[in-house]
Amino acid sequence: MTASYDDLYERNDDVRMYVYREKSDRMKRKIQRILVANRGVPAVRIIHTCRDRKINTAVVYSTPDRLGHHVFMADSAIHIGEAPPTESYLDIDKIIDAALKSKADAIHPGWGFLAENHLFAQKVIDAGLIWIGPPPEIIRLMGDKIKAKELAQKANVPTIPGISDVNDVKQVQNWMKDENINFPIMIKAAAGGGGKGMVKIENAKQLAQGFSQARSEAEKSFDNGSLLAERYIERGRHIEVQIVADESGNVVHLFERECTLQRRNQKIIEEAPAPTLNDTLRQEICFTATRLMRELGYTSAGTVEFILDTRTKKYYFLEVNTRLQVEHSITELITGLDIVGIMIDVAMGKKLPFNQSDIHPNRWALEVRLNAEDPKNFSPSFGTVTRFQVPHGPGVRILTGIYEGADIPPYYDSLFMLLVTAGVDREDAIRVMDRALSRNLRIEGVKTLAPLLLSIIRHPVFIAGDFSTHFIEEHMDELISTFKEKNSEDEVLKVAKYVAEISALGPQKWM
């Protein structure tokens, strides 16, 4: 059956019926070739699992990505258009046509681009291909923050006090008066994510301008100007729970991640487990997320995001991410599981090979996002990577979308590498990250966030684990003051000094 939204909203049983209606078609289907509908880091990450599984891969690429890392790694590659994403990575028909031409059995969207586009997911299925992700209708429901919040409330999941379907400033003013809500508040786009269409309003003077800004960003980014307003949680911390679920109704959480350190509402450092949670609160949040996803009839991998009020220790539902998360690697490191592999198995109709009682995290993991940006002001940096030396050693995992000599084009997301470290505890994971960033990483040709990331993990507030979403804006000047500028001239001077010493001292025994 194809259920309308009203039916799905009124009766969760109908959600489950929609979710399972294609189960018989997908059960026991083999996947021998996957088209990865993405580029850069996410595409390379998925290809690694496919190689482990002996699954053939195909990728798509735009003109500036013709020499991209994901193109070289895949078994085959298909050109789908020019640089603008609307002409390539966001063109649904071109991507499906590429999958059919490459004789792929399935499509994995990665993260970003079309990963949470329910129309794309449905067209993949309609084309006779396997969609590696949750059902299209679940993606549609969770893609609307207003509807997602309503469904969370029906499942008795705590939500932030707020007002939905906001059309003008007067509605916000009336809500604040009626509910005795004080500034600051947050205006959010109902559709989409990634920190876009979100504006913090500090006082009444900022309300009109902030409202217009949020609406403009929402329409530009998501072609949907719907907004909601919520009480702003001061000193909040972002906690998200990783869920995996199969088509037989088994839903298991893989514990939580802390994603509080952000700039412009976008994460740059994540860790697992969350240092702010005790065991009781951890168990409560994780089982609340599991209950919600079970109520939704969710399948595949997904993440339930919460915000924790550190003053009251109360947590509130934010959203469900119906895709593979950028920070999934830290969960993989603490659990020993391959989340991409689980998504592929679920897409073939397989049951989860483990129960909740089998999941026992035994390490601490930390991830930093290496973006091609100026670490002082976050302005984009693009060009040719003239030197690329990646960290090695115990406890280090690298997910990269580039190589030395590759170009970082200005048309796409600035993320080019994820650096992940693990240790027996948080102190150990931070120590390994310090070594990786300060001793083994070298990138030239573009500016990166590496100096800022190193300053953050060395900051006493971060080390103590006592930070909030305000950390970067509160300490930015202090963090910048610790940067140590290095460039290619430093290397030239170092070599010249070495040559001069050898020339002065003459031949040495070791030579």
N, C-alpha and C positions, 0 to 999 in steps of 0.2 A: 504494500500500500504506500501511497505518497501522502503523508500527513501535512495538513496546513499548519502554519505557525500557531494559530489559536488552539488547535487540537493538541499540539506538542506542549504548549505552555500550560494548558489546563490539566493534561493527564500525562504524567511522566511515563506511564506504560506505553503510550504511543511513541515516545522518544525511543524506547527500547525496541519497539516493533520496527521502527524505521532503521535503527542501527543494525538489526539482525536480518533484515529482509533480503540482503544480498549474501548472507552467510553461506547458503547452499551453493551459490555460484563460485564462491571464493575458496571453499574448503578443499584442501589437498591440491591446490593448484601449484604448479612448479614455476619458479622464477629462475630463468637461466640468463636473462639479460635485463639490466635496469638502465633506464635513461635518467640521468641526474639533471633535473631542471634547475640548475643553479651554476655558480661560478666560484672561483676562489676557495676560501677556507672550507665552507660547507660542502662543496663538491668534492674536494680532495678527501675530506673526512669520510664521506660516504663511500668513496672509491676504495679506501683502505679496508673497510669491512667487506666490501664485495670481493676484493682480492683474497681475503681470508676464507671466504665462503666459496671461492672458485666460481663466482658469478661474473659474467661478462658485463662491461660497462660502456655506455655511450653518453656523451655530453653534448651540450649545445654551447655555442660561443658567438659573441658579437665580433665585429670587425677589429676593434682594438684589443680583443682578447684572443686573437688568432694564435699568439705565442704564449698563451696563459698556461700556468702550471697544471690546471685541471685538464687542459687539452692534451698535454703530453702524457699525463698519467692514464687517461681513459683508453679503452681498446679502440674506440672510434669517436669521431667528433663531427658535428654537423653545424655549419654556419647558418645562423637564423636572422641576421639583420645587422643594422648599423648600431652605433654607440648608444643612443638614447634607449633606456630600458623599455619604453613603450614600443619600440621597433624591434626588440629582441627578447630579453628575459621576461617581459611582461606580456608578450604576445602569445596568448593561449593556443590559438590555432597553429601557429608555426611550431610550437613545442610539441604538440600532439602529433603533428605531421612528421616531425623529426623522429619521434618515438616509433611511429609506424614504419617509416623508411628504414630505421636501424633495426627493425624486427625485435624491438624490446618487448618484454612481457609486462613490465611495470614501470612506474614513474615514482621517483622519490624527489620531493621538492626541497629538501634541506630546510634552511630557515631564511626568512626574508623573501622578497619578490612575491611569488604566488603561493607560498607555503600555507597561508591561511585564507586562501581564496576559495570559497565553497563552489563557485561556478567552475573554476578550473578542475577541482576534484571531481565534480559530477561529470564534466566533459571527458575526463580521463576514463572514468568507468563506462560512460556511454560509448566510448571508442573501442571498448572491449579490452582495455588494459587494466592492470591491477594498480589501485591507488595505495601507496604506502603511507598511511596516515589514518586519522579518525574519519568517520563517515562525513560526507558533505553537509548533512543537515546539522550535525553537532558543531561543525566549523562555523556554519551560519549563525547558529544560536549564540555561541560563545564569542563570535566576532562583534556582537552588539553589546557593549558594556551595560546598557540599560536592561536588556533582556536577560543577560547573564546574571546581573545582580538580582533580578526578580526570581530567577530560578534558584539562586543560592539561598534567598530568603525562604522559598518554599521548602528547601531541604534543611532549614533551621541552621544555616551557616551564618555567623554574625557578619553584618555588613556595616560599612561606614554610614553614619547619618547623612542623608543628602536628599536631593530632589532631582527627578529625571525629566526628560523631555522639556528642557529649558529653551524657551524661545526669545526671551528678552530679559533685560536687567531687572525689571520690576518683579518678575517671578522670584528671582534670587533674593531681592530685598525683602519680599513678603515672607519667604521661607525662613530667612534668618531671624526676622522679627517673631514669627509664630513659634519657632522652635528654640528661640533664645540662643542662637548660634552667633558666636563672635568671630571676628577676623583673627587669623587668616583663614581663607577657604581655598579650595582648588576647583577650577573650571576644567572639565575634561571633554575631549571628543568621545562620542559614544562608540564610534567605529575605530578600528585600527589600534596601534600601540607604538612601542619604541620611543615613548616620551613625546611624540608629536601631538599637537593639539592640547597640551596641558599647560595651564597658566596658574601660578600661585597669586592670589589676590591678598595683599597685605592690609589694605584699608579701603574705605568707601571711595576715595578719590581714584583708585586704580580700577574700580569695578567695571566701568563702561569700556575703558580702553582694553582691559584684560579680556573681557567678554568678546569684544570684536576680534582681538588677536586669536583667541582660541577657535572661534568660528572660522576665521580666514584660514588658519592652519588645517583645520579639520576638512574644509572643503577642498583645499589644495592637495592635501595628502591622501584623503580617502574618498573624495567626491561625495562627502556626506557631512553636512553641517550640524547634525544633531549633537547636543551638548547635555552634560549633567553637571551639577554642582554638589560638592561634598565638603564636610568639615575637614580642615587640614589637620593631620596628626603631627603635632610638634615632636621633635626628637624621635621620629618614627624609624623603624628598621624593616627592611624588606626581607621577608622569609618566603621561600617557595618550596613546594613539595613535588618531587618527581613521582609520577604515576606511570605504571604500565598495566595494560589490561588486554585480555584476549576476547574472542567472540563467544566464548562459553560462559562469560559472566565473571571470570576471575579478575579481581582488581587488587594490585599490590603496590604499596608505596616503597620507594627506594630511599626514604628519609629526605631530609631537607637540605637546602642551600641558603646561605646568607648572601644577599645581593644588594646590600645597603649602599656601598660606595659607588656613587654615580656622579656624572656631570651632565647637566642639561637633561635630567631625567633618564639618562642612558647609563647602563652599568659599565664599569671599567675593571672592577675587582670583585671576584666572588670566592666563596669558600664553603666547604662542607666538612663537618657539620657546622651549624650556626653557633658561634661562641656565646650568644646572648641567651640561649635556651637552657633550662634545666631539663632533666629527664621527663618530669611530669608534663611540662608544657610542650616539650617535643612530641611526646606520645599523643597528646590531645590534638595538636595541630595536624600531625600526620594522619591520624585516624579521621579527623574532620574532612580533610582533603579526599581521603579514600571513600568516605561515605558519599560525598558530593558526586564524585566521578561514577560511583556505582549507581546512584540515583539517575544520573544522566544517561546511563548505558554506554559509557565511554569505551572505546577500544583504541589500541595502539599506545604510543607514548604521548604524554601530555603533562603539563605543569599547572598546579594551582598556586596562585600568588596571593600572599597575605601581607598586610602591614601590621607591625607590632608596635603598640604604644608602650614605650619603655617605662613610662611613669606609672601606668596602671596595670601593665602586663596583660592587657587585653589585645586580642588580635582580630582583624577584620578582613573579609574577603575583598580582593582587588579584581582579579580576572583569571580566566583559564587560557593558557597558551596551548593551542591545538596543533602543536608541531614539535619538532626537535629543537631544544633550546641551545643557544650558543654555549652555555656553561654546563652542558650535560657531561663533559669530560671529568669534572671533579666528582660527580656521582659515580661514574664508571670506576674511577680510581679507588674510592673508598668501599665499593661493593664488589669489584672484580667482574662486573657485568658489561656487556656490549649492548648499549641501548639501541643503536642502529640495527644490530643483528636481531634484537627482539622485535623491532618494528617490521623487519622483513618476514620473520617467522609468523607474526600475527597476521600480516597481509596474506600469507598463504593458508591461513585458517588453523595454524597450530596453536595448541594450548601453551600457556606459560609453563616452563619446566620446573618452577619453584613455587613455594607458598610464602606467605608473609613471614612465617617462623624461620624460613631459611635465610633471610636477609640479615646479615650481621656486619655492619661497617666496622672496619678495624684500623683505619688510618685517617689522617687529616689531609685535605687537599686544598690547594689555593690556585686560582686562575687569574691571570692578568690579560687584558686585551691590548695587543699592540696595534694601535691605529696609526695611520699615516697622517698625523696632525701635529701642529706646533704645540708642545707641552705647556707653553706659557699662556696661550689664548684659545687653543683648540681649533684654530683655523686649518683647513685642509692643506695637505702637502702631497704633491704628486710629481712623478717623474720616473727616472730610471734608477733602480737599486744598483749602485756601483760596487757595493760590498755587502755581503750577507753571511755573517758567521753566527750560527745558532748554538745555543748552550747544549752541553752534553753532561753526562755523569749520573750518578744514582738519584732516583726520585724526580727525574725531569721528563716531561712529555711535551712534544711540540706538534701543533697543528698549524701548518703554514699553507698559504695560497700563492706564494711567490718563490723565486729563486734568484741567485745573483745574476744580474743582467736583465731581469724582468722589468717591465714598465708597470707602474701603478697609475691607472688612468683616473681622470677627474670625474668620471660619470657615475661611479658606484660607491657603495659603502666603503669607508676608509679602513675597515678592519682587514689586516693582511696576515696576522699571525696570532695564535693563542699560545701562551706559555703557561704550562701547568706544572706544579710541583706537589710532591706528597711527602709526608713524614709520619713518624709514629704519633706525634701530637702537633698542636698548632705551632708551638715554638720551633719545632723541627722543620715543618713545612715552610715557615717564614725564612728560616735560615737557608734552606735550599733555594728559595726564590731569590734571596739576596745574592747568593753566589751566582745564580743564573743571569740575573740582570746586570750585576756589576762586574763580573769577571769573564763571562763567556759570550755575552751577546754583543754583536757589533753590526750596525746597519748604517750605511752611508748612501747618500744620493737623495734621501728624503728625510724629513723630520718625523720623529715618532714620539709616543707618549712615554717611552722608556725612562727618561729622567724623572718624570712626575711619579711614575709607578714605583720607582726605587725610593723616592723621597717619602711616599706614603707608607710603604711597608716598614720603613725605618723610624717612622714617627711614633713617639711614646704613646699617643692616644690610640693609634691603630694597634700597636703591640699589646696594649692593655685590653683591647677589644671593646672599648667604651666610646663608640662613635655612632653617628646617625647619618641620615641622608644629607645633612648640612655640612658634613666634615670638610669636603673639598672647598666649598665657598668660604667657610670660616677660616681655613688654614692656607688658602692659596698663596698668599704673599710669602708666608713662611716656607712653604714647600718649594716655591720657585727659588728662594734664596739659597737653597742647598744644592741647586743644579751645578754640575761640573761640566763645563763646555768642552767637548772634544770634537775634532774634525780631522780631515785627511792631512792637514798641515802638521798636526801633532805627530802623526806617523812619519811624515817626511823628516821632521826634525829628529825624531828618535833614531831613524835609520842613519841620518847624517852624523849624529853623535857617535853611534856605534862604529861607523866607518872611520871617523876621525880617531877614535881611541885605538882601533886596530892599526891604523897607519902610524900612529905615534909610538905604540908599544912594539910593533913588529910582529912577526909570526909567533903564535902561541902553541904550546904543546898539544892542546886539544885539536888544533887545526891540522 
